[in-house]
Amino acid sequence: MIDQFALSQAFDLLFSSYAPWLWVIPGLLIGLVFGSIPGLQISMAMAVFLPVTFGMDFLQAMLFLTSIFTGGAYGGGVTAILMNIPGSSSSIATAFDGYPMARQGKHNEALGIGLAASVVGAFVGYILLMLLIQPLAAFVLKIGPLEMVVVVLWGLTLIATLNDSRMSKGLLAGFFGLMLSQIGMSTTGVMRTQVGMPYLIDGLPVVPAMIGIFAASELLRLRGETYLVRDETQRDISFGRILKGAGETFKYPGVLIRGSLLGAVIGAIPGVGSSVANLVSYGEAKRSSKTPDRFGKGAPEGVVAAESANSSSEGGSMTALLALGIPGGAATAVLLAAFSFHNIIGGPSFIRNQTDIVYSIILGNLGQVLLLAVLGLLSLRLLGLVVRVPLSYLVPSVLAMCAWGGYGITGTIAGPLTVAGFAALGWLMRRHDYPVAATVIGLLLGRMMEGELVRTMQISRGNPLGYMLERPIALVLFAVMLLVLVGAPLLRAYRKHRSARA
């Protein structure tokens, strides 16, 4: 399964000189900064620094760009935990329990849990990539739009679980998000409503909407308070408590391993990636938990599930790039540009003829993960100081950053306007106990679902059920989804009934 000779050559390439590692630590720091600022996406950071790689050799360029990728994946979770601001769409589920933990004064533990889960998830993702890159490539080639419909549908089922008091509110908020995703031109070229704004021809900009409904609305809600953490004795940044939180991650080995495996597999599917992986992992952790009512109120296993899947999907997304030459998302598209600049084409011939380079990239990324653990611990003491900043200073500065991030994403006034509109919407939804996360999930996955459904209908010539019977992977995924959705609640009800009788 592993070519021993190529592996030994990979070690020589990486460790015979310090040159491949020169840009790894700067790349991790760039990723942490870009990932933690709302509106500055990881792919944007990689694109900005792509010209820097033109003077590097191929391996050095890959390690620099992937280190930005690795740092950014964790950076987005830091602001999700501390301020309820997901740095990217892949950190949405991290905020569900990370932010309530921070509000309870457990920000040190939450940051430690997030870092440990990220490190383990990324490590598992790259180990699986090294062991299974060729089988995974064959699996990815068999994934079509129907299989992607099932995976996205699995992510959408999380909507129903996001309001413990009334499921109807969660479903209504999710359906509203799905409706919003239909604004603008359809995937078939049919023009739908633009709400009188030509800026919305391509639909609502998802990232500014997410920034507004999560970040800006939460800041508006906090405007009458003094600090993020009410108890003054809990505002300290404790290295010991961060390490305690990191250790607490391993109290949930099942959640950690399941999240890492789900992230790696879902991340390997082009076009789906970490945005769906962390939602599916969080949903499965909640469904399989003996105490699902703790989720959304500061459950550590919620942070473990979200962050492990988010980071392990990074290794999965590299599968399609290295084995097939297909970018799985915006970040891997930038990596593909670096491939072409160095006259290298990913695919089966790349794996067959330059196995040592492939192993060097994977081993280099495993090294980056270990460096992330050290840099993350060192940077958390600085990043965690946000809980000691008075809200009278924090709220206006972060709101300005949100507006700037919205403009940076769209390049037009539509970005800041979307942030402002969704801030007001999020404030109203929170006031009336509607889960804003359900609306974001509907908005995020709605257009993706529509595109894959249209392609499925075109390929199946209007007979999707008959087409599904010819797709064994789709049947297996659908059966597993139904088993999880129906079986987990039944098992939980049986356990409750048995304990009541006892």
N, C-alpha and C positions, 0 to 999 in steps of 0.2 A: 504493500500500500504506500510506503514511503521509500523513495529511492535513496539508499544510504550514501552512495557516492555523491549524488547531487546535494544531499544534506551537508556532507562534510565540506564540499566546495562553498556552500552558502555560509557556513561558519567562517571559512577563510575570507570570503568577500567582506563579511561584516566586521571581523575582529582583527584582521591583519593590519588595519589602519583605523585611526580615529575619524577619518574624513567622513564616512557615511553618517556619523552621529553628531557632527558639528551643529547641524540645524534642527536637531530633534527637540531639544529643550526650548529654543525660541519658538518652534512650531507649536508645542504644547501650550506655552504661555499665550501665544496669539489666539489659539483656539479657545482657551479659558476666557479670555477677555471678550472675544467676539460672541462666544456662546452665551455669556451672561448679560449681554446688553440687548434689550428688546429691539427687534427689527434688524439686527445685524446677524444674518444667518451664516452658518458654517460654510455653505457653498460660496457666499459672498466673500468671506475671508480667503478661501482657497483661490478664488478667481483674482482677487486683488494681488495676492502674492505669487500668482502663477508666473509672471515675467521674471521673478527672482530666480526661478529654477532653470532659466535658459542657459545660464553659465555653469550649471552643475552636471555631473554625470547622471545617468538614469536612476541608479539606486539611491543616490543622495537626494534627488528630486522627489522620488516616491516617498522616502522616509520623511522628508520635510512636509509634504502635502498631507500625508496620512497622519502625521503628528498633529496638524491643525484639526483634522477630522476627529481624532481621538480626544483632544482637549476640549473641542467644542461640544462633543456629545455629553461630557460631564458638566461643562460650564452652564449649559441651559438649565440643568437641574438645580444649580445653586440658587438662582433667582426665583425658581419655582418654589423652592422650600422657604426662602427667607421673605419673599414679597408677593407670593402667589402670581408671579410673572414668568410663565414658561419662556425660556430663551428661544425655543423653537417648537414646532408642532410635535416633535418627538418627546418633549418633556411635559406634555399636558397632564398625563396620569400621575406624574411625580408630585404635582401640586395638590392632588386630591387629599393626600394624607400628610405630605411634607409640610405644607403651610399650617394646617391645624396643629402639628407638633411644635412648630416655631412659635405660634401664638400662645401655646401652653408653657413656653419657656424651655422647650426641649430642642431648640435649634441646633445645639452642639451635637446631640445624639442623631438628629435627622441628617445633618451634614455628614457625619461619620458613616451612617448607614448608606446614604447615597453614594459616597465615595467607594466604600467596600463593595457594594453591589455592582457599581459601574466597572470596577477593576476586575472582579470575578467574571462578570458577564462578558466583557471584552476579551478576557483571557480564554474563556470557554469558546467564544465565537471563532477566535483565530486558531485554537487547537483543532476544532472541528473542520475549519477550512483546510488546515494542513493535512489532516487525516483523510478527509472525504472530498477533496476538491473535484476529482474526476467524477465520482458518483453523483455529487451535487450538481455538477454541470449537466449531466445527462438528465437529472430530475428537472432542472430549470427549463431545459429544452422542451419538456413535455407539458409545461405549465402554459395554459392558454387563457383566454378571457373568461371562460366559464369558471375555471379554478380560482381566478382572481375575484370573481363575483362572490364566490362562497367565502373567501378569506375576508373581503370587505364587509360582507353581511355579518360575519362573526364579530367583527369590530363594532358594527352598528348595534348588535344586541346588547352592548354595554349600556346603551341609553336607558334601557328599562330598569337598570339597577342603581341609577345615580340619584334617586330620591327615596330615602327610606320611609318617609312619612306617607307619601302618596305616589304610587307608580304612575298614575295618570299624569301628574305634573312632569315627570321625567319624559314620558312618551310625547306629551304635548310640546315640550321644549325641544326635543329631538326632531319632531315633525316640522317645527318651525324652522330649525336649522336646515333641514332637507329642502324646504320651500325656498329659503334664501339662496341655496346653492343652485337653484334653477334660474336665477337672474342672469341676463346676458344671452349671448349666442349659444345654441346647443351644439353638441358634438357632431350633429348631422348638418350644421350650417343654417338652422332655422333661427331667426331672430326672435327672442322672447322679450319680455319687458325689461326696460333699462331704468325704470322709475324716473324717466325724463332726464337722465344724466348720460351723456355720451361716453363718460369715463367708464361706465359699467358694461360696455359692449362685451368685454371678456369675462364678465361676472364680477362678483364681489371679491376684492383682494383679501385672501384668507388670512394672511399673517397680520396685517393691520387690524382686521376684525378681531382676531384672537387677542392681540395686544389690548384693544379697547375693552372687550368684554371681560377679560381676565384681570388685566393690570389696572387700567384706568378706573374701571368701575369699583374695584376693591379699594383703590386709593381715595376715591370719592366717599366711600362708605366709612373710611377711617378718619375723615377730616376732623371729627370732634374729639379724637383721642390724642394722647401725647407721645406715646412710643408704640412700636410694633409689639413689644413684650411689656405687659402691664406691670409685672412684678419686677421692681428694680434689682432685687437680688439674683434674678434669673438672666440678667442681660450680659453677664460676663462671658467672654469667649474662653472656654476651658479646653486645653489640649487633651487633658485626661478624659473629659466627657466625650470629646470627639472620638478618641480611641475606644472608649466604652461603647459608643454607638456602632463603630466599625465591628467590634466583637459581637454585638447583638445581632448583626446581619446573619451570622452563622447559627443562630438559634432557629432559623427558618430554612433549613437545607432544601426541603422540598420545593418551597416557593422560589428559592434562588436558582436551583437547577432547572426547574420547569420554565422559569422566565428566560434563562439563558438559552435553553434549547428552542423555545418558541421564537425568540428574537432572531436566532441564527437561521432558522428555517424560513420564517416570514420575510426576514431581511434579504434572503437570496432571491425572492420573487421580484423581478424588475417592475418598478412603478408603484410598489406597495410600501415596503421598507419600514423604518422605525416608527413612523406616524401611526401605523396600524398595530405594529408589534407591541408597543407599550400598552395600548388600550386593550388588546386581546389578553396579554399577560395579566394586567390588573383585573380584568373581568373574571378570568379563571381563578386568580388568587382569592377573589371575594366569594365566588360561587363555591369553591372547595373548602373555604374556611369554616371552622366550627363556630366562629363568632363573627358572622358577616356584618352585624350591626355596628362593629367597631370601625369599619372602613368608612372613610370620609370624615372621621373624627380624630384622626391621629394614630392610625394603626401602622406600626413599623413595617409589617409585612407588605403593606400597600406600596411603600417606598421601595422596598426590596424588589418586588415584582416589576414595577415600572422601570427602575433604573437598570436592572439586570437585562431586561429585554431590549431596552433602548441601546445599551452599549454592545450587546452581543450581535445586534442586527448589523453593526458596522462590519463585522467579519463576514456575515452572510452577504451583504451587498457587494463585497469584493469578489465573491464567487463568480457572478455573472461577468464582471469586468475582466478578471484574469482568465477564466475558462472559456468565455464566449465573446469577449470584446464588446459586451453590451453594458452600457451604464445603467445601474439600477435606480439612480436618482440624480439630483443636481450635483451633489458632491462628487460622485463617481464620474459624472460627465466631465468635470474639471480634470480629474485624474486621467480620463481618456484623452483629453487635449494634451496633457503632458506626455502620454504614450506616443501620440502622433508627432509631437515636436522632436522626440528622440528616435523617430523612425521605427517604432515598435508597434506591432499589432497584436492585441490580445486575442486569445482563442486557443483551440486544441493544439495548433502548431507551436504556439508560444510555450504552452505547458510541456509539450514533448521535446522541443529543441532547446529551451532555456529554463529547464527545471531548477537549476541552481539559483537563477534570478528570482523565480517565483518563491522558492523557499526563503531566499534572503529577505524579500519583502514581508513575508509572513513572520519570520523570526524577528525582523526589525520592529514589526508592530507589537509582538509580544514584549520586546524590550521597552517599547514606548509605554505599554500598559503599566509595567513596574515603575517606570519613571513618573508616570501620572500619579501613582499612589504616593510617592514622596513629595512631588510638587503640589499635589492636591492638599496634603496635610499642611504643608508650609503656607499655602495661599489661603486656606480656610480661616486662619486667625485674622487675616486682613479683610477677606470678604465678609466674614461674620460680624464685623464691626457695624454693619448697617442697622443692627437691632439697637445700637446705642445712639443713633442719630435721631434727634427730635423730628416728629412727623411734620412739624411746621416748616422744616427745611426739606425733608425727604419727599413729601407729596408734590410740591410744585416742581422740584428738580426732576423727579422721575416722570411726571406728566409731560414736561417739556421733552424729555428723552423719548417718551412714547410717540409724541407727535413727530419728532425728528426721524424716528425709526420708521414710522408710517410713510413719511415722504421719501425716505431712502429706498424703500421697497418699490414704490410705484413711480417715483420721479415726477409725480403730479400732485395737485391739491387733493385728489381723490383719496390719497393715503391718510393724511391728517383728518379729513372729514369722516372717513370710515372709522378711524380711531375714536373721534368724538361721538359719532352716532352710536357706535356699539358700547361706548362707555356709559351713555345714558340708558341704553337698552339693558346692559348688565346690571346697572344700579337698580332699575325697576324690577328685574327678575329676582335679584337677591332680596329686595324688600318684600316681595310676595312669595318667597320660598320656592322659586323655580331654579333648577340646577343649570347654571350657565354652561357647564361643561357639556351637557347633552346637546345644547344648541351648537357649540363649537364642533362636536363630533359629527353632527348632521351636516354642517356646512363643509367640514373638511372631507368627509367621505362621500357626500352626496354626488358631487360631480364625478368623482372617481368611479363610483358605482354606476352612474349613468353611462359613462364611456364604455365600460366593460360590458354592460348589458346590451348596448347598441351593437358592439362587435360580436357578441354571442348570437344575437338575433340574425345578424348578417351571415355569419358562418353557418348557423343551423338552418338558414332559410325559413325562419319563422317557427321552427319546431325545437325549442330549447330542451324539452323533456326527453325527446327521442335522442337528441345530441348528447345529453348527459349520460344516457345508458351506454354510449360508446366511449365515455371518458372515465376510466376506472379511478384515476386520481381524484377527479371531482366528486365521484360517488363516495369514496373513502372519506374525503374532507367533509362532505355534507353529513355523512353518517356520524362521524366523530363530533361534529358541531351539535347535531341533534342529541347525541348521547350525553354530551356535556350540559347542554341547556336543559334537558328534561331529567337526566339521571341524577345530576348533582342536587337539585332541589328535593327530589324524591328521597335520595339517600339521607339528606339533612332532616327531612320530615320523619323518616323512619328512626333515625338516631334520637330525635327529640321525643318521639312516641315511646321508644324503648326506655329512655331515661325517666320519662314520666311514670311509666308502669313500675320501674324499679323503685 
